[in-house]
Amino acid sequence: MRIGILTSGGDCAGLNAVILAVVRRAVLGYGWDVVGIRQGTHGLMQDPPQAIDLNDQVNNDGMLRLGGTILGTINKGDPFHYPMPDGSFADRSQEVIDGYHKLGLDALIGVGGDGSMAILHRLAQMGGINLVGIPKTIDNDLAQTEYSVGFTTAVNVAVEALDRLQPTAASHDRIMILEVMGRDAGHIALFAGVAGGADAILIPEMDYDLDALTEHCLNIRKRGRNHALVIVAEAVKRDDGAAVTQGDDGQKVRYGGIGHWLADELGARTGWDTRVTVLGHVQRGGTPSPRDRVIASAFGVHAVDLIADQKFDRVVAWSKRKVVDVAMADVIVGPRLVDTAGTMVSTAKGLGAYLGHPPKVARTAKTV
C-alpha cells in the first residue's frame, strides 16, 4: 500500500514523533510506502501535489526529539472557502481531492485539531478518501481523547515559566501574571497552575470577580507572603464580558492582552507592583516532552494498524491509559472544555487557588 500523512493547523511539539511512528510501523511492519504531504491540504492543491517520500526517514532517530514538523503546516486557507489574491473566496476542495488521487494514495493520515479534522472529514466524504485522524493541539480540546499531541509539552513550558517567575516575584514583592495559550479552553492554564503553584487560575470556562480576586491577593499578603502568582488563559474576558483580542488571522479572532489588562486592574486595586509575561508561541516549540513522545508514538502506530484493518473515518484517541479509536463524527463536535465540576478544578480549589465560579449560563461545548 501507499499511504500519505499531513500535518495541519498550528504546530506543536511531537508532530515529528508522530511522523516517525507512522513511517516505522508502515515500512517495517507492513512494507508499505509513506508519502509526506507538505503544508497540509495546501500541498494537495498544487499541481503536481507537493509531497516527499518518507521511507528513508525510518532510521532518523532525531525525529523523535525534533520540534515542529518537517512537513510544514498551515492553519488558514480552508479549501472550501479559500482566500484568493483579489480578496474573493473560492471553493478549491476538488483540487485537494484530485491531489490525493494523483499521488496514488490508498489512505491518508491527517494530524490536526478539531478544525482540521472537520475539513478533512468533509473532504474524505466527498472524494472517497480513506482517512484516519490523529489528534494534536496544545489546547487539548478535542472531544473523546484525554490527551492530544503537544499538550503536555505546552504545560511543561508554562510550569517552567511559573517556576522562574516565583523567585523574581518574591525578590521584588510583586504579583506576577502569566498569560498562556489555549484558544477557548483553559486546560493549559489549569494544569500548569496546579503544577506551578499559582495562587489564582483564570480560565474561560469560569467567571471571576475582580473584587474577590483582589481580596484573595491581599489575604496572601496578610498571611505573610510578599508575592503572588496568577496564571490566565488568553480567552478569559474582562470583567465587563469583552474579549481582549489582537485582530484576526483572516479566519478567526486572535486572543491576546488579557494579562496586561489584568495587571493594570490588580495593581491599582492591591497597590502591589505587578508584572506580566505572555508566553505565546514559546509553548508550541522546542523538544517534545516524554509524555508527548509516548502518545505520539502510540497514536502513529495505531493509525497505521487501523489502515491495515481497513477501518477508516476513525480518530485515534487516548482513554483510560490506553490507545483507542473513535468515530470522526464524534470528535468534530466542537471544543472539549474544562469540566468545572471535575478533578482538576476541585484540586486547584482544594489547594487554595482562586478560580472564580462556574458561569450562570453553561457553555455549549463538550466538557467530557
N, C-alpha and C positions, 0 to 999 in steps of 0.2 A: 504494500500500500504506500501511498504518497500523501502525507498529511501536512497541513500548514499550521502555523502558530503566529498570532499577532498580539501585541500589547496595545491597549487603548485607554484613553483617559489620562489623568495625572500620573506621573511616575511615582515610584516608591521603592524602598529597599526590598529586595527579594525577587524582583522580576527575573533577573538573570538566573537565579537559582531555579525558578520555575522552568525557564527555557532549557537549562541543563538537564533537569529531571525528565522533561519530555523527550529530549534527544536521546538520553541514555536508555530510557525504557523502550522507546520506539526502535532504535538502532540495535542495541544489544539484546533486547528481549524479543523483538519480532522481526528484525531485519528490514524494517521499513526505511523509507526516505523521509526526511523532515525539511520543510521549506519555511524559512522565516520571512514574514511579510513586513516591509518597512513602513513606519509611520501609520500603523493601524489601517483602517479602511481606506485612508488616503492612498496608500501604496497599491491597493487593488484597483483604484480608479485610473491609474496610469496605464498607458499603452506603449510598450508592454508593462505588465504589472511589476512593481519594484519589489523584488524578492531575492533572497540569497539561500544557498544550500547550507544547512546547519549540521550535516552529518559529521563534518570534520571538527565540530566543537565537542565531540563525545569525550575527548581526553583533556579538555580545558578545565582543570580543577580550579582555576582562578575565577571562573564564572560564579562559583558558589559564594564568593566573598565580594563580588563586584556590585556596586550600587547602580541605580539607573536601569536602563535596558539597552542592550546592544542593537535592538531592532528600531529604537526610536518609538515615539508615541505621539498621539495628538488628542487634545481634549476640546477641540472645537471642529466645526465642519461636519455637522450632521448630514449624511448623504441624501436624506430625504428633504432637506432644507438647506442646501449648500450655498454659502455666500459667494457670489460671483464678483469679478473685478469692477463691474459697473454699478455695484450696490444692490443688484437684484438677487433673487434666490432661485435655485433650480433643483429639481429632483434628479440626483445622479445615482440613485440606488441601483439602477440596472447596470451601470458601469462597474460597480463593486461586485455584483453577481457575476458579470461577464469575466471579471478579473480572476475570480475563484475558479471558474471553469477553464479559462485559458491556461492556468497553471497546472491543470490536470489533477486537481486535488481530490482525494477520496473523503476527506474530512478536514474540519477546521477547529482548532482550539483557540478560543477567544479569552484573553486575560483582561479583565476590566471590572469597573464598578457597575452600579445599577443602571446608569445612563447608557454606558457602552453595551451592557447586556441587552437592554431593551432594543437598541438599534440592531444589534447582531441577530437577536431573536426574530425580529421583523424581516430582516434580510434573508435569514435562513428559511423562513416560511414561504417567502416569495420565490426564492431562487433555487430551492432544492439543495440547500447547503446542509451537510451533515455536521452539526455544530455541538461542541461541548464547551462549557464555560468554566473558568477558574476565577474565583473572586479575589480581587485585590483592591484595597483602598486604605489609606491611613485612617480614614474616618471610622472604619469598622461598622459601617451602617447598612450592610447588605442583609436582607432577610434570610432566615434559615441557616445561617452559619454563625458560630460563636466567634470565630476569628477569620479575618481576611489578611492576605499577604500585605505586609507593610505596616500594620497597626502597631505591633509590639516595638518595632524599631522607633517609630514616631513617639511612643510613650517613653521609651528609654531616653530619647533626646530631651524630652520635656522634664523628666525626672532629674537628669543631669543638670539641666538649667536651674531647677529649684535648688539642687544641692550646692550649686555655685553662687546662687543669689543669697542664700541664707547667711553665710558669714559676712557678706558685704552689708546686708540689712542690719545684722547685729552690730557691726562696726560703726555704722553711721546713724543708728536709731531711725530706721526707715521702714515704711511699708513698701515692699517690692511686689509689683504686679507683673505676672507673666501671661501674655496673650498667646494662645495656641490655636492651631487649625482644627478642623473637624466638620466644616461645612454646617449642616443643620443639626448635627448630632454632637453630644457632649462626651462621648466615650473617652477621647484622649484626655480632656481636662479632668474627668472624674478619676480615671485610673492613675494618671500622673499626680493628681492632687493627693490621693490617698498614699501612694508610694513615696511622694516627696514631702509629706507632712504639711501641706498647705492649710492655712487657717481658715480660708474661705475658698469655696469651689463654686464658680458660677457657670451654669450650663443652660443652653436654650430651652431644655425641657422643663425647667423650673423657674418660677417667678421669684424675684427678690425684692427686698425693701431697703432703700438706702439708709434709712434711719436705723433699722435693725442691724445692717452691716456695719454702720458706723459704731453703734454701741458694742458690737462684737469685738471690733478692733480696740476700742477704748478699754474694754474689760480685760483684754490681753495685757495691756499696759498696767492696769490696776493690779493684776496678779503678779507683776514684777518683771515682765519681759519687755524689752525695749524695741521690738521689731515684730513685723507680721508678714506673712507670705500669702498672696492672693493669686489664684490661677483662674483665668476667664477664657471661655471658648469664644471664638471670633464672631459667632452668630448671636451671642447674647445682646439683647436690646437695651437701650437706655431706659431709665425709669418711666419715661413718657410713652414707651412702646415703640419707639422709632429704631430701626436697624441702623447701625453705623457701617457705611459702605464706602468703597473707593471706585465707583463707576461700575462698569461691566466689561466682560470679555467678548461681547458680541452675542452671547447666548444666555448668560445668567449673571446676576449681580455678584460682585466680588466684595466679600466682607473684609473689614479691617478698620481698626481705630477705636474699638470699644475700650481697650486697655488705657489709652490716653485720656479718653473721656472720664473713665472711672477714677483715674489718678487725680484729675482736677477736682472731682467731687469729693473723694475721700480725703485728699489733702486739705481742702477748705474746711471740711466738717470735723476732722480729727486734730488738725494742727500739726500732724506728722509730716515730715519730709517724705515725699512719695516719688518713686521712680518706676518706669515701665520698660519691659523687654518684650519685643514681639519676635517670636521665633520664625514665623513664616515658613519659607521653603526649606529651611535647615532641617525640618522634621522629615522631609522626603528623601534627603540624600544620605550618603555615607554607607558604611558597611552594614549589611543586614544583621540583625540580632540572631542568636542561635535559634530562638523560637521561630522567627520568620523563615530561617533556612529550613528548619524541620517541616513546617507547614507547607512551604513552597515545594519542597521535595515530595512530600506525601501527595499534595494536590496534583503535581505533574505526572507522577506515576499512575495515580488513579484515573486521571483524564485519558491517558493512553489506553489503559485497560478497558475503559468504557467504550472507546472506539473499537477495540478488538472484539468486544462483545456486541457491537452494533447497537449500542444504547446512546441515542442522540437526543438533542433537546434537553440535556441534563446539565446541571451545575454541580461541581464538586463542592463539598462543604465539610466543616469541622463540627462535630457534635458529640458530646459526652466522651471526649478523649479519643475519638477515632474519626477516620475519614468516611463520609457517606456521600451520596449524591441525591439531588432533589430535582423536581421538575423546574425548568427555567421559568415557567409562568408563575411559580410560587416565589421566585426571587425578585422579579422585576415589578414589585408591587409598591415601591416607594421606600424611603429610608427607614432603617430599623433604629428607632430612638432609644435613649436610655430609659430603662424601666424605673420610674420614680419610686416604686414600692419594692425594688429589688435589693439584692445583697450589697451591691457596691454603694448605693445611696445610704442604706441603713448603716453600713460600716463607717462611711465618712461622717455621718451624724454621730455615731457612737464614739468616734474619736474626737468629737468636739468641734468639727469644722462647720462653718456656716454654709448652707446650700440654698436657703430660701424655702419655698414651699411649692407643691405641685400647682399648676395653673387651674383656675376655676373652670376653664373650658379645656377639655382634654385635647391633646394634639391628635391629628388624624393618622399619622404614620404608625407603623407597627412598632411594638416595643419588645417583641419576642423573636 
